[in-house]
Amino acid sequence: MPAEPSTVAWIAAGSNLGDRAAFLAMARRSLGDTSGVFAVAASAVDETAPLGGLDQPMYLNQMLMVDTVIAPQILLHRCHEIEHAAGRQRPSKWSSRTLDLDLVRYGDLLCDLPGLSLPHAGLRDRAFWSRQIAALEAHG
């Protein structure tokens, strides 16, 4: 447990290319190995249709809950590093991906900065995110 006060953050993990389950497991391990991130808990995995109307494979999605003492911008940067390590490419907004990590919530923080909006704008459009968060909150 951290010596300083921590914040609960919610990170959505998704994959629709390659070994999707292995990429989600990599995200959990990599976040757990991150300095300043503690107690990674994970929701059940949901399979969902891709957003954006493109013909592409189904996604595996999982919500990760972490206690962290690092700032949200640093946590988001770490998520991007993990995506890169998983071979993530960004050819277009709705393209398929090996791993997608979205910082969905960071405590009760509200912000709208270039590259970081909290809570994530997609929270209202992805019912499975809200369902996964609620399931993790219900189990402590």
Backbone torsions as a table, in degrees:
resi	resn	phi	psi	omega
1	MET	NA	144.4	-178.0
2	PRO	-70.3	149.4	177.8
3	ALA	-75.9	-32.2	178.9
4	GLU	-97.7	164.0	-179.6
5	PRO	-59.3	137.5	-179.8
6	SER	-109.5	166.5	178.3
7	THR	-122.1	140.0	173.8
8	VAL	-82.4	127.2	177.3
9	ALA	-122.5	151.3	-178.2
10	TRP	-119.4	126.0	-178.0
11	ILE	-125.1	122.9	177.1
12	ALA	-88.2	130.3	177.5
13	ALA	-114.7	133.7	179.0
14	GLY	-143.2	151.4	179.0
15	SER	-153.2	136.7	173.3
16	ASN	-136.0	17.0	175.6
17	LEU	-129.9	144.7	175.7
18	GLY	68.9	-149.2	179.1
19	ASP	-81.0	86.5	-172.6
20	ARG	-56.2	-45.0	-179.3
21	ALA	-63.9	-38.5	179.4
22	ALA	-66.0	-37.2	178.5
23	PHE	-67.0	-37.9	176.2
24	LEU	-65.2	-41.1	178.1
25	ALA	-63.4	-39.4	177.2
26	MET	-60.7	-42.2	179.1
27	ALA	-61.5	-45.0	179.4
28	ARG	-61.2	-47.3	179.8
29	ARG	-62.5	-46.7	-176.2
30	SER	-64.8	-40.7	176.7
31	LEU	-65.8	-41.5	178.9
32	GLY	-64.0	-26.1	178.7
33	ASP	-88.3	-0.4	-177.0
34	THR	-81.5	128.5	176.8
35	SER	-60.3	130.4	179.8
36	GLY	89.8	1.1	176.5
37	VAL	-115.6	130.0	-174.5
38	PHE	-130.9	155.0	169.4
39	ALA	50.8	67.8	175.3
40	VAL	-77.3	121.2	173.9
41	ALA	-115.8	150.7	-175.4
42	ALA	-132.4	141.2	175.3
43	SER	-75.3	175.0	169.1
44	ALA	-64.6	159.7	179.4
45	VAL	-90.8	134.2	175.6
46	ASP	-113.1	143.8	171.8
47	GLU	-101.7	127.3	-175.2
48	THR	-133.4	158.1	175.9
49	ALA	-74.0	147.9	178.8
50	PRO	-66.8	150.2	175.3
51	LEU	-90.7	163.2	174.3
52	GLY	93.4	-2.3	173.6
53	GLY	76.1	9.1	179.0
54	LEU	-88.0	149.6	176.5
55	ASP	-80.7	107.9	-178.3
56	GLN	-155.1	168.7	-178.3
57	PRO	-64.1	159.0	176.6
58	MET	-65.7	153.5	178.8
59	TYR	-97.8	147.7	159.9
60	LEU	-99.8	132.8	-178.5
61	ASN	-129.6	144.8	179.1
62	GLN	-150.0	140.5	176.5
63	MET	-97.9	132.6	178.8
64	LEU	-112.0	133.5	178.0
65	MET	-113.0	127.8	-180.0
66	VAL	-130.6	151.1	165.5
67	ASP	-97.3	131.6	-176.6
68	THR	-142.8	151.8	174.3
69	VAL	-111.9	2.3	179.2
70	ILE	-92.8	151.9	-177.6
71	ALA	-64.6	152.8	-177.8
72	PRO	-59.3	-36.7	179.2
73	GLN	-64.6	-37.5	178.8
74	ILE	-71.1	-40.0	177.5
75	LEU	-62.8	-43.3	177.8
76	LEU	-63.1	-41.5	177.3
77	HIS	-60.1	-42.1	177.8
78	ARG	-62.0	-40.8	177.0
79	CYS	-59.3	-41.8	179.0
80	HIS	-66.0	-36.2	176.0
81	GLU	-63.0	-41.7	179.2
82	ILE	-65.4	-43.2	176.1
83	GLU	-57.1	-47.5	-179.5
84	HIS	-59.5	-43.0	178.9
85	ALA	-63.0	-26.1	178.6
86	ALA	-86.7	3.0	178.5
87	GLY	85.8	18.1	-178.8
88	ARG	-60.8	130.5	173.4
89	GLN	-113.6	153.0	-179.4
90	ARG	-126.4	62.9	-179.2
91	PRO	-70.8	-32.1	177.2
92	SER	-157.3	165.9	-173.7
93	LYS	-56.2	-46.3	-173.4
94	TRP	-103.2	18.9	-177.1
95	SER	-71.1	159.4	176.0
96	SER	-62.9	156.5	-178.3
97	ARG	-151.1	148.7	175.2
98	THR	-69.1	-40.6	-179.4
99	LEU	-153.4	132.4	176.7
100	ASP	-127.2	123.2	177.2
101	LEU	-119.6	120.1	179.8
102	ASP	-116.0	127.5	172.0
103	LEU	-77.4	107.6	-171.6
104	VAL	-88.4	-47.2	177.5
105	ARG	-143.6	151.2	175.7
106	TYR	-136.3	93.5	-173.3
107	GLY	56.1	-135.5	177.7
108	ASP	-102.7	14.5	-176.0
109	LEU	-62.9	132.1	172.7
110	LEU	-113.7	123.6	176.6
111	CYS	-154.1	154.5	176.5
112	ASP	-139.7	84.9	-178.4
113	LEU	-110.9	160.2	173.8
114	PRO	-57.4	121.1	178.7
115	GLY	85.4	-6.8	-179.3
116	LEU	-149.9	112.5	173.5
117	SER	-121.6	129.9	179.8
118	LEU	-131.2	133.9	-6.9
119	PRO	-64.5	159.7	-179.0
120	HIS	-57.5	135.1	-178.5
121	ALA	-59.2	-28.6	-178.8
122	GLY	-73.4	-9.6	-178.2
123	LEU	-59.3	-38.2	-178.4
124	ARG	-74.0	-18.4	-177.1
125	ASP	-102.4	-6.9	-176.7
126	ARG	-119.7	91.1	-177.4
127	ALA	-58.5	-33.2	-179.1
128	PHE	-64.8	-30.9	175.7
129	TRP	-62.5	-49.9	-179.2
130	SER	-61.6	-40.6	179.4
131	ARG	-64.5	-42.4	180.0
132	GLN	-66.9	-40.8	177.1
133	ILE	-61.5	-47.0	-179.2
134	ALA	-60.1	-40.2	180.0
135	ALA	-64.6	-41.7	178.8
136	LEU	-68.0	-40.2	178.5
137	GLU	-63.3	-37.0	-178.8
138	ALA	-68.6	-25.0	-178.5
139	HIS	-105.0	19.4	171.5
140	GLY	86.3	NA	NA
